[in-house]
């Protein structure tokens, strides 16, 4: 391939990836709301654990709060234990 062709292909690939990375204002606002909802679910789980209600109960509440909100049963947060 000629250098010119390689440069053009690289430029097109870069432009395409940058264009795909852009989000609309609506999508950004939806992401903000989703992050706040995940934070609230995890804060609720922390308060539940602090109250002494037990890990099983608190993790079940977290699972319910995270359903349909994020990846995984616990909004993407898993413990090592």
N, CA, C and O atoms as a GROMACS GRO file, in nm:
protein
  324
    1UNK      N    1   0.084  -0.119   0.000
    1UNK     CA    2   0.000   0.000   0.000
    1UNK      C    3   0.088   0.124   0.000
    1UNK      O    4   0.199   0.125   0.052
    2UNK      N    5   0.036   0.225  -0.058
    2UNK     CA    6   0.108   0.351  -0.059
    2UNK      C    7   0.090   0.419   0.076
    2UNK      O    8  -0.010   0.398   0.145
    3UNK      N    9   0.187   0.499   0.114
    3UNK     CA   10   0.183   0.571   0.242
    3UNK      C   11   0.058   0.659   0.250
    3UNK      O   12  -0.003   0.670   0.356
    4UNK      N   13   0.020   0.721   0.139
    4UNK     CA   14  -0.098   0.808   0.137
    4UNK      C   15  -0.223   0.729   0.174
    4UNK      O   16  -0.306   0.777   0.250
    5UNK      N   17  -0.238   0.609   0.120
    5UNK     CA   18  -0.354   0.525   0.149
    5UNK      C   19  -0.357   0.484   0.295
    5UNK      O   20  -0.463   0.484   0.358
    6UNK      N   21  -0.242   0.448   0.348
    6UNK     CA   22  -0.234   0.410   0.489
    6UNK      C   23  -0.272   0.527   0.578
    6UNK      O   24  -0.346   0.509   0.675
    7UNK      N   25  -0.222   0.646   0.547
    7UNK     CA   26  -0.256   0.765   0.625
    7UNK      C   27  -0.405   0.795   0.619
    7UNK      O   28  -0.465   0.828   0.721
    8UNK      N   29  -0.464   0.784   0.501
    8UNK     CA   30  -0.608   0.809   0.486
    8UNK      C   31  -0.690   0.708   0.566
    8UNK      O   32  -0.787   0.745   0.632
    9UNK      N   33  -0.652   0.582   0.561
    9UNK     CA   34  -0.724   0.478   0.636
    9UNK      C   35  -0.711   0.503   0.786
    9UNK      O   36  -0.808   0.486   0.859
   10UNK      N   37  -0.595   0.543   0.831
   10UNK     CA   38  -0.574   0.573   0.973
   10UNK      C   39  -0.659   0.692   1.015
   10UNK      O   40  -0.718   0.690   1.123
   11UNK      N   41  -0.664   0.795   0.932
   11UNK     CA   42  -0.744   0.914   0.964
   11UNK      C   43  -0.892   0.879   0.971
   11UNK      O   44  -0.962   0.926   1.061
   12UNK      N   45  -0.940   0.798   0.878
   12UNK     CA   46  -1.081   0.757   0.881
   12UNK      C   47  -1.112   0.676   1.006
   12UNK      O   48  -1.215   0.698   1.069
   13UNK      N   49  -1.025   0.585   1.043
   13UNK     CA   50  -1.045   0.504   1.163
   13UNK      C   51  -1.047   0.592   1.287
   13UNK      O   52  -1.131   0.571   1.375
   14UNK      N   53  -0.957   0.689   1.295
   14UNK     CA   54  -0.953   0.780   1.410
   14UNK      C   55  -1.080   0.863   1.418
   14UNK      O   56  -1.140   0.876   1.525
   15UNK      N   57  -1.122   0.919   1.305
   15UNK     CA   58  -1.242   1.001   1.302
   15UNK      C   59  -1.365   0.919   1.343
   15UNK      O   60  -1.449   0.967   1.419
   16UNK      N   61  -1.374   0.797   1.294
   16UNK     CA   62  -1.487   0.710   1.326
   16UNK      C   63  -1.490   0.678   1.475
   16UNK      O   64  -1.597   0.681   1.537
   17UNK      N   65  -1.375   0.648   1.534
   17UNK     CA   66  -1.373   0.616   1.676
   17UNK      C   67  -1.405   0.738   1.761
   17UNK      O   68  -1.471   0.724   1.864
   18UNK      N   69  -1.360   0.856   1.721
   18UNK     CA   70  -1.393   0.978   1.795
   18UNK      C   71  -1.540   1.011   1.784
   18UNK      O   72  -1.602   1.053   1.881
   19UNK      N   73  -1.597   0.992   1.666
   19UNK     CA   74  -1.739   1.020   1.647
   19UNK      C   75  -1.824   0.925   1.730
   19UNK      O   76  -1.927   0.965   1.784
   20UNK      N   77  -1.782   0.800   1.740
   20UNK     CA   78  -1.858   0.702   1.818
   20UNK      C   79  -1.849   0.730   1.967
   20UNK      O   80  -1.938   0.691   2.042
   21UNK      N   81  -1.744   0.795   2.011
   21UNK     CA   82  -1.724   0.822   2.154
   21UNK      C   83  -1.809   0.939   2.203
   21UNK      O   84  -1.826   0.955   2.324
   22UNK      N   85  -1.862   1.020   2.114
   22UNK     CA   86  -1.940   1.136   2.153
   22UNK      C   87  -2.080   1.092   2.195
   22UNK      O   88  -2.141   1.006   2.133
   23UNK      N   89  -2.129   1.153   2.302
   23UNK     CA   90  -2.264   1.123   2.350
   23UNK      C   91  -2.348   1.249   2.344
   23UNK      O   92  -2.297   1.360   2.358
   24UNK      N   93  -2.476   1.232   2.324
   24UNK     CA   94  -2.566   1.346   2.322
   24UNK      C   95  -2.588   1.394   2.465
   24UNK      O   96  -2.557   1.324   2.561
   25UNK      N   97  -2.641   1.515   2.478
   25UNK     CA   98  -2.671   1.569   2.610
   25UNK      C   99  -2.769   1.479   2.685
   25UNK      O  100  -2.756   1.460   2.806
   26UNK      N  101  -2.866   1.424   2.613
   26UNK     CA  102  -2.963   1.334   2.675
   26UNK      C  103  -2.894   1.210   2.730
   26UNK      O  104  -2.924   1.166   2.841
   27UNK      N  105  -2.802   1.152   2.652
   27UNK     CA  106  -2.730   1.032   2.697
   27UNK      C  107  -2.643   1.063   2.818
   27UNK      O  108  -2.632   0.981   2.910
   28UNK      N  109  -2.581   1.178   2.818
   28UNK     CA  110  -2.498   1.217   2.933
   28UNK      C  111  -2.585   1.232   3.057
   28UNK      O  112  -2.546   1.187   3.165
   29UNK      N  113  -2.701   1.296   3.044
   29UNK     CA  114  -2.791   1.312   3.159
   29UNK      C  115  -2.841   1.176   3.210
   29UNK      O  116  -2.854   1.156   3.331
   30UNK      N  117  -2.868   1.084   3.118
   30UNK     CA  118  -2.910   0.949   3.158
   30UNK      C  119  -2.798   0.879   3.234
   30UNK      O  120  -2.824   0.810   3.332
   31UNK      N  121  -2.673   0.895   3.189
   31UNK     CA  122  -2.558   0.836   3.259
   31UNK      C  123  -2.544   0.895   3.399
   31UNK      O  124  -2.517   0.822   3.495
   32UNK      N  125  -2.562   1.025   3.411
   32UNK     CA  126  -2.554   1.090   3.542
   32UNK      C  127  -2.659   1.033   3.636
   32UNK      O  128  -2.629   1.000   3.751
   33UNK      N  129  -2.781   1.020   3.588
   33UNK     CA  130  -2.889   0.964   3.671
   33UNK      C  131  -2.859   0.820   3.710
   33UNK      O  132  -2.884   0.780   3.824
   34UNK      N  133  -2.805   0.742   3.617
   34UNK     CA  134  -2.773   0.603   3.645
   34UNK      C  135  -2.663   0.593   3.751
   34UNK      O  136  -2.671   0.509   3.841
   35UNK      N  137  -2.560   0.677   3.740
   35UNK     CA  138  -2.453   0.676   3.840
   35UNK      C  139  -2.505   0.717   3.978
   35UNK      O  140  -2.465   0.659   4.079
   36UNK      N  141  -2.594   0.815   3.983
   36UNK     CA  142  -2.652   0.856   4.112
   36UNK      C  143  -2.738   0.745   4.171
   36UNK      O  144  -2.737   0.723   4.292
   37UNK      N  145  -2.811   0.675   4.087
   37UNK     CA  146  -2.894   0.564   4.136
   37UNK      C  147  -2.806   0.451   4.189
   37UNK      O  148  -2.838   0.391   4.291
   38UNK      N  149  -2.695   0.421   4.120
   38UNK     CA  150  -2.602   0.318   4.168
   38UNK      C  151  -2.540   0.360   4.301
   38UNK      O  152  -2.527   0.279   4.393
   39UNK      N  153  -2.502   0.488   4.311
   39UNK     CA  154  -2.443   0.538   4.435
   39UNK      C  155  -2.544   0.528   4.550
   39UNK      O  156  -2.507   0.490   4.661
   40UNK      N  157  -2.668   0.561   4.523
   40UNK     CA  158  -2.772   0.552   4.626
   40UNK      C  159  -2.794   0.407   4.669
   40UNK      O  160  -2.813   0.380   4.788
   41UNK      N  161  -2.791   0.316   4.574
   41UNK     CA  162  -2.808   0.174   4.608
   41UNK      C  163  -2.695   0.126   4.697
   41UNK      O  164  -2.719   0.053   4.793
   42UNK      N  165  -2.572   0.166   4.666
   42UNK     CA  166  -2.458   0.124   4.747
   42UNK      C  167  -2.456   0.194   4.883
   42UNK      O  168  -2.416   0.134   4.983
   43UNK      N  169  -2.498   0.318   4.887
   43UNK     CA  170  -2.508   0.388   5.016
   43UNK      C  171  -2.613   0.320   5.103
   43UNK      O  172  -2.594   0.305   5.224
   44UNK      N  173  -2.723   0.278   5.042
   44UNK     CA  174  -2.826   0.206   5.117
   44UNK      C  175  -2.772   0.075   5.172
   44UNK      O  176  -2.803   0.037   5.284
   45UNK      N  177  -2.690   0.005   5.092
   45UNK     CA  178  -2.630  -0.121   5.138
   45UNK      C  179  -2.535  -0.096   5.254
   45UNK      O  180  -2.531  -0.173   5.350
   46UNK      N  181  -2.458   0.012   5.246
   46UNK     CA  182  -2.364   0.045   5.354
   46UNK      C  183  -2.440   0.077   5.483
   46UNK      O  184  -2.402   0.030   5.591
   47UNK      N  185  -2.547   0.154   5.472
   47UNK     CA  186  -2.628   0.188   5.591
   47UNK      C  187  -2.694   0.063   5.648
   47UNK      O  188  -2.704   0.048   5.769
   48UNK      N  189  -2.738  -0.025   5.561
   48UNK     CA  190  -2.799  -0.150   5.606
   48UNK      C  191  -2.698  -0.232   5.685
   48UNK      O  192  -2.730  -0.283   5.793
   49UNK      N  193  -2.576  -0.244   5.632
   49UNK     CA  194  -2.472  -0.320   5.703
   49UNK      C  195  -2.438  -0.254   5.836
   49UNK      O  196  -2.417  -0.323   5.936
   50UNK      N  197  -2.430  -0.121   5.838
   50UNK     CA  198  -2.402  -0.048   5.962
   50UNK      C  199  -2.509  -0.073   6.067
   50UNK      O  200  -2.480  -0.075   6.187
   51UNK      N  201  -2.632  -0.091   6.023
   51UNK     CA  202  -2.743  -0.112   6.117
   51UNK      C  203  -2.741  -0.250   6.180
   51UNK      O  204  -2.813  -0.276   6.276
   52UNK      N  205  -2.657  -0.339   6.125
   52UNK     CA  206  -2.648  -0.474   6.181
   52UNK      C  207  -2.753  -0.570   6.130
   52UNK      O  208  -2.774  -0.675   6.192
   53UNK      N  209  -2.819  -0.538   6.021
   53UNK     CA  210  -2.926  -0.623   5.970
   53UNK      C  211  -2.875  -0.749   5.902
   53UNK      O  212  -2.954  -0.836   5.866
   54UNK      N  213  -2.746  -0.760   5.884
   54UNK     CA  214  -2.689  -0.882   5.828
   54UNK      C  215  -2.656  -0.870   5.682
   54UNK      O  216  -2.728  -0.807   5.604
   55UNK      N  217  -2.544  -0.934   5.644
   55UNK     CA  218  -2.496  -0.924   5.506
   55UNK      C  219  -2.595  -0.983   5.407
   55UNK      O  220  -2.617  -0.926   5.300
   56UNK      N  221  -2.655  -1.096   5.441
   56UNK     CA  222  -2.748  -1.161   5.348
   56UNK      C  223  -2.866  -1.069   5.316
   56UNK      O  224  -2.903  -1.054   5.200
   57UNK      N  225  -2.924  -1.009   5.416
   57UNK     CA  226  -3.038  -0.918   5.398
   57UNK      C  227  -2.997  -0.795   5.317
   57UNK      O  228  -3.066  -0.756   5.224
   58UNK      N  229  -2.883  -0.737   5.353
   58UNK     CA  230  -2.838  -0.615   5.287
   58UNK      C  231  -2.800  -0.640   5.142
   58UNK      O  232  -2.829  -0.556   5.056
   59UNK      N  233  -2.737  -0.752   5.113
   59UNK     CA  234  -2.701  -0.782   4.975
   59UNK      C  235  -2.824  -0.812   4.891
   59UNK      O  236  -2.826  -0.782   4.772
   60UNK      N  237  -2.926  -0.870   4.951
   60UNK     CA  238  -3.050  -0.895   4.878
   60UNK      C  239  -3.117  -0.761   4.844
   60UNK      O  240  -3.168  -0.744   4.733
   61UNK      N  241  -3.117  -0.667   4.938
   61UNK     CA  242  -3.173  -0.534   4.911
   61UNK      C  243  -3.094  -0.464   4.800
   61UNK      O  244  -3.152  -0.398   4.714
   62UNK      N  245  -2.960  -0.478   4.803
   62UNK     CA  246  -2.877  -0.419   4.700
   62UNK      C  247  -2.906  -0.483   4.564
   62UNK      O  248  -2.914  -0.413   4.463
   63UNK      N  249  -2.923  -0.613   4.563
   63UNK     CA  250  -2.955  -0.683   4.438
   63UNK      C  251  -3.084  -0.630   4.378
   63UNK      O  252  -3.092  -0.607   4.257
   64UNK      N  253  -3.185  -0.611   4.461
   64UNK     CA  254  -3.314  -0.560   4.415
   64UNK      C  255  -3.299  -0.417   4.363
   64UNK      O  256  -3.354  -0.382   4.258
   65UNK      N  257  -3.225  -0.334   4.437
   65UNK     CA  258  -3.206  -0.194   4.397
   65UNK      C  259  -3.128  -0.183   4.265
   65UNK      O  260  -3.146  -0.086   4.191
   66UNK      N  261  -3.043  -0.279   4.236
   66UNK     CA  262  -2.959  -0.274   4.116
   66UNK      C  263  -3.023  -0.339   3.994
   66UNK      O  264  -2.972  -0.325   3.883
   67UNK      N  265  -3.132  -0.409   4.014
   67UNK     CA  266  -3.193  -0.482   3.902
   67UNK      C  267  -3.227  -0.387   3.788
   67UNK      O  268  -3.302  -0.291   3.805
   68UNK      N  269  -3.172  -0.416   3.671
   68UNK     CA  270  -3.197  -0.334   3.553
   68UNK      C  271  -3.120  -0.203   3.549
   68UNK      O  272  -3.134  -0.126   3.454
   69UNK      N  273  -3.039  -0.178   3.649
   69UNK     CA  274  -2.968  -0.051   3.659
   69UNK      C  275  -2.827  -0.058   3.601
   69UNK      O  276  -2.782   0.035   3.534
   70UNK      N  277  -2.759  -0.167   3.627
   70UNK     CA  278  -2.620  -0.180   3.584
   70UNK      C  279  -2.588  -0.327   3.561
   70UNK      O  280  -2.672  -0.414   3.583
   71UNK      N  281  -2.465  -0.353   3.517
   71UNK     CA  282  -2.423  -0.490   3.493
   71UNK      C  283  -2.404  -0.564   3.625
   71UNK      O  284  -2.357  -0.507   3.723
   72UNK      N  285  -2.439  -0.688   3.626
   72UNK     CA  286  -2.421  -0.770   3.746
   72UNK      C  287  -2.533  -0.750   3.846
   72UNK      O  288  -2.612  -0.656   3.837
   73UNK      N  289  -2.538  -0.840   3.941
   73UNK     CA  290  -2.645  -0.836   4.042
   73UNK      C  291  -2.630  -0.722   4.140
   73UNK      O  292  -2.728  -0.680   4.201
   74UNK      N  293  -2.508  -0.672   4.157
   74UNK     CA  294  -2.482  -0.572   4.261
   74UNK      C  295  -2.428  -0.442   4.205
   74UNK      O  296  -2.339  -0.382   4.266
   75UNK      N  297  -2.478  -0.398   4.092
   75UNK     CA  298  -2.434  -0.273   4.027
   75UNK      C  299  -2.284  -0.271   4.004
   75UNK      O  300  -2.220  -0.167   4.020
   76UNK      N  301  -2.228  -0.383   3.966
   76UNK     CA  302  -2.087  -0.387   3.930
   76UNK      C  303  -1.991  -0.398   4.045
   76UNK      O  304  -1.870  -0.395   4.021
   77UNK      N  305  -2.034  -0.411   4.168
   77UNK     CA  306  -1.945  -0.417   4.283
   77UNK      C  307  -1.955  -0.555   4.348
   77UNK      O  308  -2.062  -0.596   4.393
   78UNK      N  309  -1.843  -0.625   4.352
   78UNK     CA  310  -1.838  -0.754   4.419
   78UNK      C  311  -1.724  -0.751   4.518
   78UNK      O  312  -1.620  -0.689   4.493
   79UNK      N  313  -1.743  -0.818   4.628
   79UNK     CA  314  -1.640  -0.825   4.731
   79UNK      C  315  -1.559  -0.952   4.715
   79UNK      O  316  -1.604  -1.049   4.653
   80UNK      N  317  -1.441  -0.951   4.771
   80UNK     CA  318  -1.352  -1.067   4.761
   80UNK      C  319  -1.393  -1.178   4.857
   80UNK      O  320  -1.356  -1.294   4.838
   81UNK      N  321  -1.469  -1.145   4.959
   81UNK     CA  322  -1.505  -1.248   5.057
   81UNK      C  323  -1.635  -1.316   5.025
   81UNK      O  324  -1.678  -1.404   5.099
   0.00000   0.00000   0.00000
